[in-house]
Amino acid sequence: MYRRPKFLEVLLEIRQEMSREADYDVDLFSEMIRSGKFKDNSRAESRELRIETSTTDE
């Protein structure tokens, strides 16, 4: 077989690292959902409230 170019080796390393990080993020998100600690929606609710008030003022 032929040797991989350096670019391809680096690209594969980056893809592997990104895959590990994505797996960690998915695991963390699912654990937050299961434990019920995913209840910090205060910022999203206030943003929705600002949008609603700005559209009703017009």
C-alpha positions in Angstrom: 0.0 0.0 0.0 1.0 3.6 -0.4 1.6 6.1 2.5 -1.2 8.6 3.2 -0.4 12.3 2.5 0.2 14.4 5.7 -2.9 16.5 4.9 -5.1 13.4 5.0 -3.5 12.2 8.3 -4.2 15.6 9.9 -7.7 15.7 8.5 -8.5 12.2 9.9 -7.2 13.3 13.3 -9.4 16.3 13.3 -12.4 14.3 12.3 -11.8 11.8 15.1 -11.5 14.6 17.7 -14.7 16.2 16.5 -16.5 12.9 16.6 -15.4 12.4 20.2 -16.5 15.9 21.2 -19.9 15.4 19.5 -20.4 12.1 21.3 -19.6 13.8 24.6 -22.1 16.6 23.9 -24.8 14.2 23.0 -24.2 12.2 26.2 -24.2 15.3 28.3 -27.4 16.6 26.7 -29.2 13.3 27.2 -28.0 13.1 30.9 -29.3 16.6 31.4 -32.7 15.6 30.0 -32.9 12.4 32.1 -31.9 14.2 35.3 -34.3 17.1 34.8 -31.6 19.7 35.1 -32.5 21.1 31.7 -34.9 23.7 33.0 -33.0 26.9 32.4 -35.2 28.4 29.7 -35.4 31.8 31.3 -33.3 33.4 28.6 -35.4 31.8 25.8 -38.6 32.9 27.4 -37.5 36.5 27.9 -36.4 36.6 24.3 -39.8 35.4 23.1 -41.5 38.0 25.3 -39.4 40.8 23.8 -40.3 39.6 20.3 -44.0 39.5 21.1 -44.1 42.9 22.7 -42.2 44.5 19.8 -44.7 43.1 17.3 -47.7 44.2 19.3 -46.4 47.8 19.6 -46.5 48.4 15.8 
